[in-house]
Amino acid sequence: MRIAVIGGGPGGLYFSYLWKKRHPDARIDLFEQNAAGATWGFGVVFSEQALEFLRADDPDTVDAIAPGMESWKNITLNLRGESVEIDGVGFSSIGRLELLGILQTRAASVGVTPRYDTQVASVDQLAGYDLIVAADGLNSLVRRAFEGDFGTSLSYSANKFAWYGTTKRFDTLSQTFVKTDLGTFNAHHYRYSPEMSTFLVECDLPTWQRYGFADKTIDESRAVCEQVFAATLDGRPLVSNKSVWRNFPWIWNERWSFKNMVLIGDALHSAHFSIGSGTRLAIEDAIALTKALEAERDLAKALGRYQSERQPIVKKLVTAARTSADWYAKFPEHMKLDLMDFAYGYITRSARIDDARLRAMSPAFMARYEASRRLSARGSKA
């Protein structure tokens, strides 16, 4: 089988590696428009559960990635100068560029030779391939060329965000919520290397408008965010890498393949950054597509199997991501709550965690939360 993979991100690289490893005689051509060392963003994060999913299928890749990861067991929420830790919520993170380097090395080790700095302007350039795997991200060429055939829907969250980095290291994955005279901000921040952390700044549309960010340069916007989060950053600067303000795009496709073309990763679906599952979903898509292609000799049946088996899993995660994003859309209102009620609303926002699970997963937090509820109840009776 001759396979063209468009996109050298985690999903495209991992599918190329996995297929070539299992089928050494296969021909795989991976096309990436950027240079091998180019990337946007800073760190990416995996939950412990996500790593266990990958370990079940490919422990060697997890072992290759793990030494470069930063890990922690708690989430920290900061509001009005107070902090609360939610225990038992394990995550690991790694620099996006470092992750790509590891996957590039693994792909090369099995004979995949990516074509970097190669722009695919039309799928007509790929005539002759048995299968075209579109792993080319949110702005996928393949998906945009056949939106009607894929049944594509696209919408945007109202909140604005900009993705920065910083040399300030944070002990855990943290959320800091700040109210200023002109509005409210939230920062998602976590370390991803011994020297660097991701620092993603989010605000609602009214705040973004009052600050006049539409008319500010990247450097001017960065300076404002440094001032808003000066206490959190301990005065350290933010680092920009294409750190423009944007709205999160919601992408979904009712049909995952058309003719000999199939979508994976962000080209197929998007999951809000608040649940940190985008890279996980892309890699798991690659695994699912590989298994479907191996299970069915007929290509059309294989692509149908890929969708029928994988879609319910993805839909569950994307639904949770949308529910989580809905909470963030109203975060200025949530900030009016007391710290413990705010934290409880935060950790249960995706509707996947109930009190029983919280008691088992985060016993220290739940003990503190339930004590605060008892105290509040006594106070209301007094």
Summary of the structure (lengths in Angstrom):
residues: 382
radius of gyration: 21.8
end to end distance: 75.5
largest distance: 78.8
contacts: 1246
relative contact order: 0.15
helix: 47%
strand: 24%
